[in-house]
Amino acid sequence: MKRNVGRIDALVRVVAGVAVAVLAVAVAVGAISVPVFSAVGLGVIGVVLVVEGATRRCLLYRALGIDRCPVD
């Protein structure tokens, strides 16, 4: 599959993914509580963001026909 995520977008996804994963760990150990999301849900979101940023591929972008990656 062709890359469709630009460098800045990928960096933002990785940073946001790590932040969400840290939040998931904090929820799991009971340090904080988030009424809407569970620790597992936050963990999955964090992992998806990190993987999308690291591979620079986004399935949602592909489905919508969005390409934010300049020619490498």
Backbone torsions as a table, in degrees:
resi	resn	phi	psi	omega
1	MET	NA	138.7	-178.3
2	LYS	-73.9	145.2	176.1
3	ARG	-65.3	139.5	178.2
4	ASN	-136.3	14.5	179.3
5	VAL	-120.9	127.3	179.8
6	GLY	-72.6	171.8	-175.9
7	ARG	-64.8	-45.3	-178.8
8	ILE	-66.6	-43.8	177.8
9	ASP	-60.0	-41.4	179.3
10	ALA	-64.3	-43.0	179.2
11	LEU	-63.1	-42.1	178.7
12	VAL	-63.5	-40.4	179.0
13	ARG	-63.9	-41.7	-180.0
14	VAL	-65.9	-45.9	-179.5
15	VAL	-63.7	-44.4	179.0
16	ALA	-65.8	-39.0	178.9
17	GLY	-62.6	-42.4	177.8
18	VAL	-65.1	-41.2	179.1
19	ALA	-63.1	-42.2	178.9
20	VAL	-67.8	-37.3	177.8
21	ALA	-65.1	-39.8	176.4
22	VAL	-64.4	-40.2	175.9
23	LEU	-62.0	-39.7	178.4
24	ALA	-62.2	-41.3	178.0
25	VAL	-65.4	-41.2	178.9
26	ALA	-63.3	-38.4	177.2
27	VAL	-68.5	-39.6	-178.2
28	ALA	-64.1	-38.4	-179.0
29	VAL	-85.9	-4.9	176.0
30	GLY	87.5	11.8	179.8
31	ALA	-68.0	-36.0	176.6
32	ILE	-138.7	164.9	176.4
33	SER	-127.0	138.2	177.5
34	VAL	-119.9	112.9	-170.9
35	PRO	-66.9	-24.4	-173.5
36	VAL	-94.7	-36.6	-174.3
37	PHE	-109.5	147.7	172.8
38	SER	-93.0	167.2	178.6
39	ALA	-62.8	-38.0	-180.0
40	VAL	-65.4	-44.5	178.9
41	GLY	-61.2	-44.2	177.4
42	LEU	-64.4	-39.2	178.6
43	GLY	-62.4	-43.0	179.1
44	VAL	-63.5	-44.2	178.6
45	ILE	-61.1	-43.8	178.8
46	GLY	-61.4	-43.8	-179.7
47	VAL	-65.3	-42.8	179.7
48	VAL	-61.0	-44.1	179.4
49	LEU	-63.3	-42.2	179.6
50	VAL	-65.2	-43.7	-179.9
51	VAL	-64.7	-43.7	178.1
52	GLU	-62.4	-40.8	179.2
53	GLY	-68.5	-39.5	-178.4
54	ALA	-70.3	-37.7	-178.6
55	THR	-90.5	-14.8	-177.8
56	ARG	59.0	36.8	176.8
57	ARG	-132.1	133.4	-179.8
58	CYS	-129.3	121.6	-178.8
59	LEU	-67.2	-35.0	178.2
60	LEU	-65.5	-43.7	175.6
61	TYR	-58.1	-42.8	-179.3
62	ARG	-62.3	-44.6	-179.4
63	ALA	-64.5	-33.3	-179.5
64	LEU	-89.3	-5.3	179.4
65	GLY	77.1	23.7	-179.4
66	ILE	-91.9	135.4	176.8
67	ASP	-134.3	106.1	-178.8
68	ARG	-104.4	11.9	-177.7
69	CYS	-100.9	117.8	176.1
70	PRO	-67.9	163.6	-179.0
71	VAL	-62.9	123.1	-179.4
72	ASP	-87.0	NA	NA
